[in-house]
Amino acid sequence: MGLISWLQKKIFPKKMKNYLFEQGAYHESGHIIMAYLSGFRSDEVTLILTDPGSGFTKFDYGDARITLLIAAMQNFDDHPNIYNNLDSNLKNGSAQVALKISGILMGGPVSEALYKSGVEFRGSLPIEMAGPDLVHVQSIDLCLSQNIPNHNPNYINESLQDIVRLFKQKESWSAIQHLSNAILNSTDKKLNRQQIEQSLTESGYFEFIK
């Protein structure tokens, strides 16, 4: 086997695997940063070892009724009756809760895009929204368009740009980097709530958002 073939077989796949894990860590960190900004918490973040680039974050919304409202809006496209049957007092908070949840969902793709392009990137940032993030944001947008008067038709794009500006702030990006490194350096690429919040404390993010 030639040297170039050996390098391609042994080194390049490892570098790509590490890159995908980093990409996943930044994605999940973006979700978490937005969650704490919105007054929610994260119980756990996990990178899927058998599928580099993929991850999962479990959130704590702190209130069963708010959790129900979030689920109803995120699934409005397929099951509108769940939202429609909620009591009016709960639905009155839809716009405010939607803003927070949409921000959490969009935070992952925005953070990943900035990781790929560099936080100093200028111009139109190529943000790739896909999978559950995209499905749930689109469902929330549809829910608001059908139930909230004068809902902004450019809600998703404008929200994405707001998050880009937020993440480009030194304090936010430092927190994302610190949390991403904590995830990547953990033994099983998994952090619990205590470890997540320790990272946010060490990076100064809690001080920044209080």
Contacts in CASP RR format, 6 or more apart in sequence:
PFRMAT RR
TARGET T0000
AUTHOR 0000-0000-0000
METHOD contacts of the structure
MODEL  1
MGLISWLQKKIFPKKMKNYLFEQGAYHESGHIIMAYLSGFRSDEVTLILT
DPGSGFTKFDYGDARITLLIAAMQNFDDHPNIYNNLDSNLKNGSAQVALK
ISGILMGGPVSEALYKSGVEFRGSLPIEMAGPDLVHVQSIDLCLSQNIPN
HNPNYINESLQDIVRLFKQKESWSAIQHLSNAILNSTDKKLNRQQIEQSL
TESGYFEFIK
1 9 0 8 1.000
17 52 0 8 1.000
20 52 0 8 1.000
20 53 0 8 1.000
21 47 0 8 1.000
21 52 0 8 1.000
21 53 0 8 1.000
21 184 0 8 1.000
21 189 0 8 1.000
22 115 0 8 1.000
22 180 0 8 1.000
22 184 0 8 1.000
23 53 0 8 1.000
23 112 0 8 1.000
23 115 0 8 1.000
23 116 0 8 1.000
24 47 0 8 1.000
24 52 0 8 1.000
24 53 0 8 1.000
24 54 0 8 1.000
24 55 0 8 1.000
24 112 0 8 1.000
25 47 0 8 1.000
25 179 0 8 1.000
25 180 0 8 1.000
25 181 0 8 1.000
25 183 0 8 1.000
25 184 0 8 1.000
25 189 0 8 1.000
26 108 0 8 1.000
26 111 0 8 1.000
26 112 0 8 1.000
26 114 0 8 1.000
26 115 0 8 1.000
26 176 0 8 1.000
26 180 0 8 1.000
27 53 0 8 1.000
27 55 0 8 1.000
27 108 0 8 1.000
27 109 0 8 1.000
27 111 0 8 1.000
27 112 0 8 1.000
27 115 0 8 1.000
28 45 0 8 1.000
28 47 0 8 1.000
28 55 0 8 1.000
28 56 0 8 1.000
28 57 0 8 1.000
28 108 0 8 1.000
28 183 0 8 1.000
29 45 0 8 1.000
29 108 0 8 1.000
29 111 0 8 1.000
29 175 0 8 1.000
29 176 0 8 1.000
29 179 0 8 1.000
29 180 0 8 1.000
29 183 0 8 1.000
30 107 0 8 1.000
30 108 0 8 1.000
30 110 0 8 1.000
30 111 0 8 1.000
30 167 0 8 1.000
30 176 0 8 1.000
31 42 0 8 1.000
31 57 0 8 1.000
31 104 0 8 1.000
31 105 0 8 1.000
31 107 0 8 1.000
31 108 0 8 1.000
31 111 0 8 1.000
32 42 0 8 1.000
32 45 0 8 1.000
32 57 0 8 1.000
32 179 0 8 1.000
32 196 0 8 1.000
33 107 0 8 1.000
33 111 0 8 1.000
33 167 0 8 1.000
33 172 0 8 1.000
33 175 0 8 1.000
33 176 0 8 1.000
33 179 0 8 1.000
33 205 0 8 1.000
34 100 0 8 1.000
34 103 0 8 1.000
34 104 0 8 1.000
34 106 0 8 1.000
34 107 0 8 1.000
34 108 0 8 1.000
34 163 0 8 1.000
35 41 0 8 1.000
35 42 0 8 1.000
35 57 0 8 1.000
35 59 0 8 1.000
35 104 0 8 1.000
36 42 0 8 1.000
36 200 0 8 1.000
36 205 0 8 1.000
36 206 0 8 1.000
36 209 0 8 1.000
37 166 0 8 1.000
37 209 0 8 1.000
38 100 0 8 1.000
38 101 0 8 1.000
38 103 0 8 1.000
38 104 0 8 1.000
39 100 0 8 1.000
40 59 0 8 1.000
40 60 0 8 1.000
40 61 0 8 1.000
40 62 0 8 1.000
40 100 0 8 1.000
40 104 0 8 1.000
41 59 0 8 1.000
41 60 0 8 1.000
41 62 0 8 1.000
41 193 0 8 1.000
41 197 0 8 1.000
42 57 0 8 1.000
42 58 0 8 1.000
42 59 0 8 1.000
42 60 0 8 1.000
42 193 0 8 1.000
42 196 0 8 1.000
43 58 0 8 1.000
43 59 0 8 1.000
43 60 0 8 1.000
43 192 0 8 1.000
43 193 0 8 1.000
44 57 0 8 1.000
44 58 0 8 1.000
44 190 0 8 1.000
44 191 0 8 1.000
44 192 0 8 1.000
44 193 0 8 1.000
44 196 0 8 1.000
45 55 0 8 1.000
45 56 0 8 1.000
45 57 0 8 1.000
45 58 0 8 1.000
45 183 0 8 1.000
45 190 0 8 1.000
45 191 0 8 1.000
45 196 0 8 1.000
46 55 0 8 1.000
46 56 0 8 1.000
46 57 0 8 1.000
46 189 0 8 1.000
46 190 0 8 1.000
47 53 0 8 1.000
47 54 0 8 1.000
47 55 0 8 1.000
47 183 0 8 1.000
47 184 0 8 1.000
47 189 0 8 1.000
47 190 0 8 1.000
48 54 0 8 1.000
48 55 0 8 1.000
48 56 0 8 1.000
49 188 0 8 1.000
49 189 0 8 1.000
59 104 0 8 1.000
60 193 0 8 1.000
61 67 0 8 1.000
61 70 0 8 1.000
65 90 0 8 1.000
66 97 0 8 1.000
68 86 0 8 1.000
68 90 0 8 1.000
69 83 0 8 1.000
69 86 0 8 1.000
69 90 0 8 1.000
69 91 0 8 1.000
69 93 0 8 1.000
69 94 0 8 1.000
69 97 0 8 1.000
70 97 0 8 1.000
70 101 0 8 1.000
71 82 0 8 1.000
72 79 0 8 1.000
72 82 0 8 1.000
72 83 0 8 1.000
72 86 0 8 1.000
72 143 0 8 1.000
73 83 0 8 1.000
73 94 0 8 1.000
73 97 0 8 1.000
73 98 0 8 1.000
73 101 0 8 1.000
73 139 0 8 1.000
73 140 0 8 1.000
73 143 0 8 1.000
73 144 0 8 1.000
74 101 0 8 1.000
74 136 0 8 1.000
74 139 0 8 1.000
74 140 0 8 1.000
75 82 0 8 1.000
75 136 0 8 1.000
75 139 0 8 1.000
76 82 0 8 1.000
76 83 0 8 1.000
76 139 0 8 1.000
76 140 0 8 1.000
76 142 0 8 1.000
76 143 0 8 1.000
77 135 0 8 1.000
77 138 0 8 1.000
77 139 0 8 1.000
77 142 0 8 1.000
78 139 0 8 1.000
80 143 0 8 1.000
80 146 0 8 1.000
83 91 0 8 1.000
83 143 0 8 1.000
83 147 0 8 1.000
91 147 0 8 1.000
94 143 0 8 1.000
94 144 0 8 1.000
94 147 0 8 1.000
94 148 0 8 1.000
95 144 0 8 1.000
95 148 0 8 1.000
98 140 0 8 1.000
98 143 0 8 1.000
98 144 0 8 1.000
99 159 0 8 1.000
101 136 0 8 1.000
101 140 0 8 1.000
102 137 0 8 1.000
102 140 0 8 1.000
102 141 0 8 1.000
102 155 0 8 1.000
102 156 0 8 1.000
102 159 0 8 1.000
103 159 0 8 1.000
103 163 0 8 1.000
105 133 0 8 1.000
105 136 0 8 1.000
105 137 0 8 1.000
105 140 0 8 1.000
106 129 0 8 1.000
106 133 0 8 1.000
106 137 0 8 1.000
106 156 0 8 1.000
106 159 0 8 1.000
106 160 0 8 1.000
106 163 0 8 1.000
107 163 0 8 1.000
107 167 0 8 1.000
108 133 0 8 1.000
109 127 0 8 1.000
109 128 0 8 1.000
109 129 0 8 1.000
109 130 0 8 1.000
109 133 0 8 1.000
109 160 0 8 1.000
110 125 0 8 1.000
110 127 0 8 1.000
110 160 0 8 1.000
110 163 0 8 1.000
110 164 0 8 1.000
110 167 0 8 1.000
111 167 0 8 1.000
111 176 0 8 1.000
112 128 0 8 1.000
113 125 0 8 1.000
113 126 0 8 1.000
113 127 0 8 1.000
113 128 0 8 1.000
114 121 0 8 1.000
114 125 0 8 1.000
114 164 0 8 1.000
114 167 0 8 1.000
114 168 0 8 1.000
114 173 0 8 1.000
115 180 0 8 1.000
116 126 0 8 1.000
117 125 0 8 1.000
117 126 0 8 1.000
119 167 0 8 1.000
119 168 0 8 1.000
119 173 0 8 1.000
125 164 0 8 1.000
127 160 0 8 1.000
127 164 0 8 1.000
129 137 0 8 1.000
137 156 0 8 1.000
138 156 0 8 1.000
141 155 0 8 1.000
141 156 0 8 1.000
144 151 0 8 1.000
144 155 0 8 1.000
145 151 0 8 1.000
145 153 0 8 1.000
152 158 0 8 1.000
166 172 0 8 1.000
167 173 0 8 1.000
167 176 0 8 1.000
171 204 0 8 1.000
171 205 0 8 1.000
171 208 0 8 1.000
172 205 0 8 1.000
172 208 0 8 1.000
174 203 0 8 1.000
174 204 0 8 1.000
174 205 0 8 1.000
175 199 0 8 1.000
175 200 0 8 1.000
175 203 0 8 1.000
175 204 0 8 1.000
175 205 0 8 1.000
175 208 0 8 1.000
177 203 0 8 1.000
178 199 0 8 1.000
178 200 0 8 1.000
178 202 0 8 1.000
178 203 0 8 1.000
178 205 0 8 1.000
179 196 0 8 1.000
179 199 0 8 1.000
179 200 0 8 1.000
179 203 0 8 1.000
182 191 0 8 1.000
182 195 0 8 1.000
182 196 0 8 1.000
182 198 0 8 1.000
182 199 0 8 1.000
183 189 0 8 1.000
183 190 0 8 1.000
183 191 0 8 1.000
186 195 0 8 1.000
191 199 0 8 1.000
197 206 0 8 1.000
200 206 0 8 1.000
END
